Amino acid sequence: MKNFADSVRQAEAALRDLFEPTPLQKNDHLSARYGAEIWLKREDLTPVRSYKLRGAYNAMRKIGAANGHFVCASAGNHAQGVAYACRHFGAKGTIFMPVTTPQQKIAKTRMFGGENIEIVLTGDYFDQTLAAAQEFSRKTGATFLSPFDDPDVIEGQATVGLEMLSQLGGAPDLVILPVGGGGLSSGVAKLLAELAPTTKLAFAEPEGGASLKAALINGAPVSLPRVDNFVDGAAVARVGELTFAVLGQYQPEQVFAAPEDRICATMLDMLNIEGIVLEPAGALAVDVLRDLPDLAGKRVVCICSGGNFDFERLPEVKERAQRYSGLKRYFILRLPQRPGALRDFLELLGPDDDVARFEYLKKSARNFGSVLIGIETSSPENLTALCARLDAQGFGYRDITHDQILSEFLI
């Protein structure tokens, strides 16, 4: 009977028809920061800039793609992987995407699939899109390709681990795996259990979509009541049943939640220092390095799962990174309605403090007005000192930087 590793070896050999192994690169910047040997497995460098092509291709190969008809629901990387594989095999693909999908992602999916695919835009939310795709599959007999909860997809994603072991020339001490629905993490975990049983695993999830940790605490997959979709490549409300059959053996303490604003800081760090473009999900494994104990002297591999980043989102990423790093804060300032009041406030600013936003909201009383003000600076300590000066001068203010409701309405 063929074991899992043998199946993955066959899948990996077949993948060479599409692309060479993605690079495994030692990162000197991260290695110096953590006193460890940090390697990056660059899945952002596949032809579709994510690992999703591996699973889609393997599932279609094993089903027999010639003259087949495949359907999927996705707003991003899975859609692009399926589209690319359809064009390679000459198969027909129907790809359902939410109406709200950015045009950039629709255009890239169409580019990868060419004449072999049809894109159907339906539903404002992904659950509606998924239901429409599954109904289409039932009515037409087309093969539905799950983004993660499918044994052949899991097997295809596991090829990431096989390449990593070959490139590294042995087993690392630790592998950090990003988690959405669990296809990549369960595939690599299952492979390493056979080929590198001494390697330890850590899992990285977005804080606003920690479905694996919730499942491990519960003992079975559960649906999160709310998901923050910022990390769109890994923001999954419920980890897969098949993937949890593998991942259920691990402990909740092995799962690390990455705050969305902190992920933004990691993305900017990798872009500005290393010139590496990562999408939010692609930065998860690197981001949680700071949460892991006892890294010193160890050989660690981070799976960088994707680089499909729309640069129109860069201002938002920069904004969130600054807020996380304490370099930008927002206040509602109660300003006296008298000549010179604004000048009195401005004179309290330090030499590195810059007014990035100033907007009168309303007059809360005849003699006072509320002002929304954003301050950027070069060091978090500068804003702490500013608040102390405001207190000393009797200015009334409220820091709304991390007030989610007010931030959504005002910022």
C-alpha positions in Angstrom: 0.0 0.0 0.0 1.4 3.4 -1.0 2.0 5.8 1.9 1.2 9.5 1.8 4.8 10.5 1.1 4.9 8.3 -2.0 1.8 10.0 -3.3 3.2 13.4 -2.7 6.4 12.4 -4.5 4.3 11.6 -7.6 2.4 14.8 -7.3 5.6 16.8 -7.0 7.1 15.1 -10.1 4.0 15.9 -12.1 4.2 19.6 -11.0 7.5 19.9 -12.9 5.4 20.2 -16.0 4.2 23.5 -14.7 7.1 25.1 -12.8 10.4 24.5 -11.0 10.5 24.2 -7.2 10.0 27.6 -5.6 13.1 29.0 -3.9 14.0 28.2 -0.3 16.1 31.3 0.8 18.0 32.0 4.0 17.0 35.4 5.2 19.9 37.2 6.9 17.7 40.1 8.2 15.4 37.8 10.1 18.2 35.4 11.1 20.1 38.3 12.8 16.9 39.6 14.4 16.0 36.3 16.1 19.5 34.8 16.5 18.4 31.8 14.5 18.7 30.4 11.0 15.5 31.6 9.3 14.6 30.3 5.9 11.7 31.4 3.7 9.9 29.0 1.4 8.8 31.4 -1.4 5.4 30.3 -2.5 4.8 33.8 -3.7 7.0 32.9 -6.7 4.8 30.2 -8.3 3.3 31.2 -11.7 0.1 32.4 -9.9 2.1 33.8 -6.9 0.6 31.4 -4.4 0.7 27.7 -3.5 -2.9 27.2 -4.5 -1.9 26.0 -8.0 -0.3 22.9 -6.5 -3.6 21.5 -5.0 -5.8 22.5 -7.9 -3.4 20.9 -10.4 -3.0 17.7 -8.5 -6.8 17.3 -8.0 -7.4 17.8 -11.7 -4.6 15.5 -12.7 -5.9 12.7 -10.6 -9.5 13.1 -11.6 -8.4 13.1 -15.3 -8.7 16.7 -16.6 -8.9 16.1 -20.3 -12.3 17.3 -21.6 -13.4 17.7 -17.9 -15.5 20.5 -16.5 -14.4 22.0 -13.2 -16.1 24.6 -11.0 -14.8 26.5 -7.9 -15.8 29.4 -5.7 -13.0 31.9 -4.9 -12.2 35.6 -4.7 -8.5 35.1 -5.2 -5.7 32.6 -5.2 -7.7 29.4 -5.5 -9.5 30.9 -8.5 -6.2 31.7 -10.2 -4.8 28.3 -9.5 -7.8 26.5 -11.0 -7.8 28.9 -14.0 -4.1 28.2 -14.7 -4.6 24.4 -14.4 -7.6 24.5 -16.7 -5.6 26.2 -19.4 -2.7 23.8 -18.9 -5.0 20.7 -19.2 -7.3 22.2 -21.9 -10.2 21.6 -19.5 -13.3 23.8 -19.0 -13.6 25.8 -15.9 -16.4 27.8 -14.4 -15.2 30.1 -11.6 -17.7 31.8 -9.3 -16.5 35.0 -7.7 -18.3 37.5 -5.4 -19.7 40.6 -7.1 -17.5 42.6 -4.8 -14.2 41.0 -6.0 -11.7 43.7 -7.1 -11.3 44.0 -10.8 -7.6 43.3 -10.5 -8.3 39.8 -9.2 -10.9 39.1 -11.9 -8.5 40.3 -14.6 -5.7 38.1 -13.3 -8.0 35.0 -13.1 -9.2 35.6 -16.7 -5.6 36.1 -17.9 -4.5 32.7 -16.3 -7.5 30.8 -17.7 -7.9 32.4 -21.1 -10.6 30.9 -23.2 -10.8 27.8 -21.0 -12.7 29.5 -18.2 -15.9 31.4 -17.6 -16.1 33.8 -14.7 -19.5 34.1 -13.0 -19.9 37.1 -10.6 -22.6 36.4 -8.0 -23.3 37.1 -4.4 -22.2 40.0 -2.2 -20.7 37.6 0.3 -18.5 34.5 -0.2 -21.1 32.1 1.4 -23.6 33.1 -1.3 -21.0 32.6 -4.0 -20.1 29.2 -2.7 -23.7 28.1 -2.6 -24.2 29.2 -6.2 -21.1 27.3 -7.3 -22.1 24.1 -5.5 -25.6 24.3 -7.0 -24.2 24.8 -10.4 -22.0 21.7 -9.9 -25.0 19.6 -8.9 -27.1 20.7 -11.9 -24.4 20.3 -14.5 -22.3 17.4 -13.1 -19.2 19.6 -13.2 -16.5 18.6 -10.6 -16.4 21.0 -7.7 -12.9 21.7 -6.5 -12.7 22.6 -2.8 -9.9 25.2 -2.0 -8.7 23.0 0.9 -11.1 20.2 2.1 -10.2 17.6 -0.5 -7.6 14.8 -0.2 -6.1 15.4 -3.6 -5.8 19.2 -2.9 -4.2 18.4 0.5 -1.7 16.0 -1.2 -0.8 18.7 -3.8 -0.2 21.3 -1.2 2.1 18.9 0.7 4.6 19.2 -2.2 5.7 22.4 -0.6 7.1 20.3 2.3 8.8 17.8 0.0 10.6 20.5 -1.9 11.6 22.2 1.3 13.2 19.0 2.7 15.1 18.4 -0.5 16.4 22.0 -0.8 17.4 22.1 2.9 19.2 18.8 2.7 17.6 17.6 5.9 14.9 18.3 8.5 14.6 21.7 10.1 14.0 22.2 13.8 10.8 24.1 13.2 8.4 24.8 10.4 5.9 27.7 10.7 2.7 27.0 8.7 0.1 29.6 7.8 -3.5 28.4 8.3 -6.8 29.3 6.6 -8.9 26.3 5.8 -6.0 24.0 6.5 -5.1 22.5 3.2 -1.4 23.6 3.1 -0.8 23.1 6.9 -2.4 19.6 7.0 -0.6 18.4 3.9 2.8 19.6 5.1 2.2 18.4 8.6 1.2 14.9 7.4 4.2 14.7 5.2 6.6 15.8 7.9 5.2 13.3 10.3 6.4 10.6 7.9 9.7 12.0 6.6 10.8 14.4 9.4 9.1 13.3 12.7 11.6 15.3 14.8 10.6 18.6 13.2 8.3 20.7 15.4 5.4 22.7 13.9 3.9 26.0 14.7 0.7 27.4 13.1 0.0 31.0 12.3 -3.6 32.3 11.9 -5.0 35.8 11.6 -6.4 37.0 14.9 -9.7 37.8 13.2 -10.1 34.3 11.8 -8.5 31.9 14.2 -10.6 28.9 13.2 -8.0 26.2 13.9 -7.4 27.3 17.5 -11.1 27.4 18.1 -11.5 23.9 16.7 -8.6 22.6 18.8 -10.1 24.1 21.9 -13.5 22.6 21.0 -12.2 19.3 19.9 -13.9 19.6 16.5 -14.4 22.3 13.8 -16.6 25.2 14.8 -17.9 28.2 12.8 -16.6 31.5 14.1 -19.4 34.0 14.6 -17.4 36.8 13.0 -14.4 36.9 10.7 -12.2 39.9 9.9 -11.6 39.6 6.1 -8.5 41.7 5.9 -6.2 38.6 5.6 -8.4 37.5 2.8 -6.2 34.5 1.9 -6.6 32.9 5.3 -9.7 34.5 6.8 -11.8 31.3 7.1 -14.7 30.9 9.5 -14.4 27.1 9.8 -11.4 24.9 9.3 -12.0 21.9 7.0 -13.2 18.5 8.3 -10.5 16.6 6.4 -7.8 19.0 7.3 -8.8 18.9 11.0 -8.5 15.1 10.9 -4.8 15.8 10.5 -4.4 19.0 12.5 -6.6 17.9 15.4 -3.6 16.1 17.1 -1.8 19.4 17.8 -2.2 21.6 20.9 -3.9 25.0 21.0 -0.6 26.4 22.3 1.1 25.6 19.0 -1.3 28.0 17.2 -0.3 31.7 17.2 -2.7 34.5 16.3 -1.3 37.4 14.3 -3.1 40.7 14.8 -4.1 42.3 11.5 -2.4 45.6 12.2 0.8 43.8 13.1 0.7 41.8 9.9 0.7 45.2 8.1 3.9 46.2 9.8 5.5 42.8 8.9 4.4 43.3 5.2 6.0 46.8 5.1 9.1 45.4 6.8 9.6 42.7 4.2 8.9 45.1 1.4 11.1 48.0 2.5 14.1 45.9 3.8 14.0 42.8 1.7 12.0 43.9 -1.4 9.7 41.0 -0.9 6.0 41.6 -1.8 3.7 39.5 0.4 0.0 39.5 0.7 -1.4 39.5 4.3 -1.8 35.7 4.4 1.7 35.3 2.9 3.2 37.3 5.8 1.6 35.2 8.6 4.4 32.8 9.2 7.0 35.6 9.3 4.8 37.7 11.6 4.5 35.2 14.4 8.3 34.6 14.7 8.2 37.3 17.4 5.7 35.2 19.4 7.7 32.0 19.4 10.0 31.1 22.4 13.5 29.6 22.2 14.3 30.3 18.5 17.9 31.0 19.2 20.3 28.7 17.3 17.5 26.8 15.6 16.9 26.2 11.9 13.4 27.6 11.1 11.4 27.5 7.9 8.6 30.0 7.3 6.2 29.2 4.5 5.4 32.5 2.7 2.2 31.3 1.1 1.4 34.1 -1.4 2.3 37.5 -2.9 -0.9 38.5 -4.6 -1.0 42.0 -3.2 -3.0 44.8 -4.8 -0.9 47.9 -4.3 -4.0 50.0 -4.2 -4.2 48.6 -0.6 -0.8 50.0 0.3 -2.1 53.2 1.9 -4.4 51.1 4.2 -1.5 48.8 5.0 0.8 51.7 5.9 -1.9 53.3 8.0 -2.5 50.1 10.0 1.2 49.5 10.4 1.8 53.0 11.8 -1.1 52.6 14.2 0.3 49.2 15.4 3.8 50.6 15.8 2.6 53.6 17.8 3.7 56.1 15.2 0.3 57.4 14.4 -2.6 58.1 16.7 -6.0 59.6 16.3 -7.7 61.8 18.9 -11.0 63.6 19.3 -10.0 66.9 20.8 -12.3 69.2 22.6 -11.2 72.6 21.4 -12.3 75.9 22.9 -14.1 78.2 20.4 -11.9 81.2 20.9 -9.2 83.0 19.0 -5.8 81.4 19.6 -7.1 78.0 20.8 -5.8 76.1 17.8 -2.4 77.9 18.1 -2.2 76.9 21.7 -2.7 73.2 20.7 -0.2 73.4 17.8 2.5 74.8 20.1 2.3 71.6 22.2 3.4 69.5 19.2 7.0 68.2 19.3 9.6 68.8 16.5 8.8 65.3 14.9 5.0 65.5 15.4 3.1 66.0 12.2 -0.6 66.7 11.8 -1.9 64.1 9.3 -5.6 64.7 9.7 -7.6 67.7 11.0 -11.4 67.8 10.7 -14.0 69.7 12.7 -16.8 67.2 13.7 -19.3 69.4 15.4 -19.8 72.0 18.1 -20.6 70.0 21.3 -21.4 73.3 23.1 -21.5 76.9 22.2 -18.0 77.5 23.5 -16.4 74.2 22.4 -16.0 72.2 19.3 -14.9 68.6 18.6 -12.0 68.0 16.3 -10.8 64.8 14.7 -7.0 65.0 14.6 -4.4 62.5 13.5 -0.7 62.8 14.5 2.2 61.1 12.9 5.6 61.0 14.5 9.0 59.2 14.5 8.8 57.4 17.8 6.0 56.2 20.0 7.4 58.0 23.0 6.7 61.3 21.2 3.0 60.7 21.3 3.1 59.7 25.0 4.9 63.0 25.7 2.3 64.9 23.7 -0.6 63.4 25.7 1.2 64.4 28.9 1.5 68.0 27.7 -2.2 68.0 26.7 -3.2 66.8 30.2 -1.0 69.4 31.8 -2.6 72.2 29.7 -6.1 71.0 30.5 -7.1 70.0 26.9 -9.9 67.5 26.8 -9.3 64.6 24.4 -10.1 61.0 23.6 -7.7 58.6 22.0 -9.7 56.6 19.4 -6.8 54.9 17.6 -7.9 51.4 18.7 -11.6 52.1 19.1 -12.8 49.9 16.3 -16.3 51.3 16.0 -15.3 55.0 16.0 -12.3 54.2 13.7 -14.6 52.7 11.1 -16.9 55.7 11.0 -14.3 58.5 11.4 -11.0 57.2 10.0 
